[in-house]
């Protein structure tokens, strides 16, 4: 395995590998003076990200949980999200963003199924969730770490 970065510029066939749910590969980083460079860093692997997305789909938020309140949904979602963020967010947290956006989209779909006035309006559902996030920012771990839907007006 060749750990390619700015100091090691050789060309090799294998420059990335997966280990413990992380993919180690060349990624952009910033030094202490704010200058960007390429370093060999870990981030969530594609396999782990797909497993998390599969877990979110298995929760079936929009399909079977529209009889539950947002607080009950938070009770189901928060422990898992907290664990994912603590483990996979340790290194290169921005690589976790697409996975957490998937959960946010699932929450929007839940709101659309839960409330009739939001049924065919995904943007309005996202704004409604954003207003709830602004009113109660500690309800979901997702919102506590800064992943909030659009707030609307």
C-alpha positions as CSV (number, residue, x, y, z in Angstrom):
1,X,0.0,0.0,0.0
2,X,1.4,3.4,-1.0
3,X,0.4,6.3,1.2
4,X,0.4,9.1,-1.4
5,X,0.4,12.7,-0.3
6,X,2.3,16.0,-1.0
7,X,5.6,14.5,0.3
8,X,5.3,11.2,-1.5
9,X,4.4,11.8,-5.2
10,X,5.1,8.4,-6.7
11,X,2.4,6.7,-8.9
12,X,1.1,3.3,-7.7
13,X,-1.9,1.2,-8.4
14,X,-3.3,1.1,-4.8
15,X,-3.4,4.4,-3.0
16,X,-6.4,3.8,-0.7
17,X,-7.6,1.2,1.7
18,X,-10.5,0.6,4.1
19,X,-10.0,-0.2,7.8
20,X,-12.6,-0.2,10.7
21,X,-15.2,1.7,8.7
22,X,-12.8,4.4,7.5
23,X,-11.2,4.9,4.0
24,X,-7.7,6.1,4.1
25,X,-6.7,8.0,1.0
26,X,-5.2,11.3,-0.2
27,X,-7.4,14.2,0.9
28,X,-7.1,18.0,1.1
29,X,-6.1,19.4,4.4
30,X,-5.2,22.8,5.8
31,X,-1.9,23.6,7.6
32,X,-1.6,25.9,10.6
33,X,-1.0,28.9,8.3
34,X,-4.2,28.2,6.3
35,X,-2.5,26.8,3.2
36,X,-4.0,23.8,1.6
37,X,-2.0,20.6,0.9
38,X,-2.7,16.9,0.2
39,X,-2.3,14.5,3.1
40,X,-3.2,10.8,3.6
41,X,-6.2,11.0,5.9
42,X,-9.1,8.8,7.1
43,X,-12.8,9.5,6.5
44,X,-16.0,7.4,6.6
45,X,-15.9,4.6,4.0
46,X,-18.4,4.2,1.2
47,X,-19.4,0.8,2.7
48,X,-20.1,2.3,6.1
49,X,-22.0,5.3,4.7
50,X,-24.2,2.9,2.7
51,X,-24.8,0.8,5.8
52,X,-25.9,3.9,7.7
53,X,-28.2,4.9,4.8
54,X,-29.7,1.4,4.9
55,X,-30.3,1.7,8.6
56,X,-32.1,5.0,8.0
57,X,-34.2,3.3,5.3
58,X,-35.0,0.5,7.7
59,X,-36.4,2.9,10.2
60,X,-39.1,3.6,7.6
61,X,-39.8,7.1,9.0
62,X,-42.2,8.3,6.3
63,X,-43.9,4.9,5.7
64,X,-44.8,3.6,9.1
65,X,-44.1,6.2,11.7
66,X,-46.4,9.1,10.7
67,X,-48.5,8.3,13.8
68,X,-45.6,9.2,16.1
69,X,-44.6,12.7,17.3
70,X,-41.3,14.4,16.5
71,X,-40.2,13.7,20.1
72,X,-40.8,10.0,19.6
73,X,-38.9,10.1,16.3
74,X,-36.0,11.9,18.1
75,X,-35.9,9.2,20.8
76,X,-35.5,6.6,18.0
77,X,-33.0,8.5,15.9
78,X,-30.8,10.4,18.4
79,X,-28.8,7.5,20.0
80,X,-27.7,6.1,16.6
81,X,-26.9,9.5,15.1
82,X,-24.9,10.5,18.2
83,X,-22.8,7.2,17.9
84,X,-22.2,7.8,14.1
85,X,-21.1,11.4,14.6
86,X,-18.8,10.4,17.5
87,X,-17.2,7.6,15.6
88,X,-17.2,8.6,12.0
89,X,-17.0,12.3,12.6
90,X,-13.8,12.0,14.5
91,X,-11.7,12.4,11.3
92,X,-12.7,14.5,8.3
93,X,-16.2,15.2,9.5
94,X,-17.3,16.9,6.2
95,X,-17.3,13.4,4.6
96,X,-20.2,12.5,6.9
97,X,-22.3,15.4,5.5
98,X,-24.0,13.4,2.7
99,X,-25.1,10.7,5.1
100,X,-26.6,13.1,7.5
101,X,-28.3,15.0,4.7
102,X,-30.0,11.6,3.8
103,X,-31.5,11.5,7.3
104,X,-32.6,15.1,6.9
105,X,-34.4,14.2,3.7
106,X,-36.1,11.3,5.5
107,X,-37.3,13.7,8.2
108,X,-38.7,16.0,5.5
109,X,-40.6,13.0,4.0
110,X,-41.9,12.1,7.5
111,X,-43.2,15.6,7.9
112,X,-44.9,15.4,4.5
113,X,-46.7,12.2,5.5
114,X,-47.5,13.4,9.0
115,X,-49.1,16.8,8.1
116,X,-51.6,17.1,5.3
117,X,-50.8,20.7,4.5
118,X,-47.2,19.7,3.7
119,X,-48.2,16.6,1.6
120,X,-47.1,17.7,-1.8
121,X,-44.7,20.5,-0.7
122,X,-41.2,19.2,0.2
123,X,-39.8,22.7,0.4
124,X,-42.5,23.8,2.8
125,X,-41.9,20.7,4.9
126,X,-38.2,21.5,5.0
127,X,-39.0,25.1,6.1
128,X,-41.4,23.7,8.8
129,X,-38.7,21.4,10.1
130,X,-36.3,24.4,10.1
131,X,-38.7,26.4,12.2
132,X,-39.0,23.6,14.7
133,X,-35.2,23.4,14.7
134,X,-34.9,27.1,15.5
135,X,-37.6,26.8,18.2
136,X,-36.1,23.7,19.8
137,X,-32.5,23.2,18.6
138,X,-31.7,20.4,21.1
139,X,-34.5,18.1,20.0
140,X,-32.4,16.2,17.4
141,X,-28.7,15.5,17.6
142,X,-28.6,16.3,14.0
143,X,-29.6,19.9,14.8
144,X,-27.3,20.1,17.8
145,X,-24.2,19.6,15.6
146,X,-25.4,22.1,13.1
147,X,-27.3,20.2,10.4
148,X,-30.5,22.2,10.2
149,X,-33.0,22.3,7.4
150,X,-33.8,25.6,5.7
151,X,-35.4,27.9,8.2
152,X,-37.9,29.6,6.0
153,X,-39.4,33.0,6.9
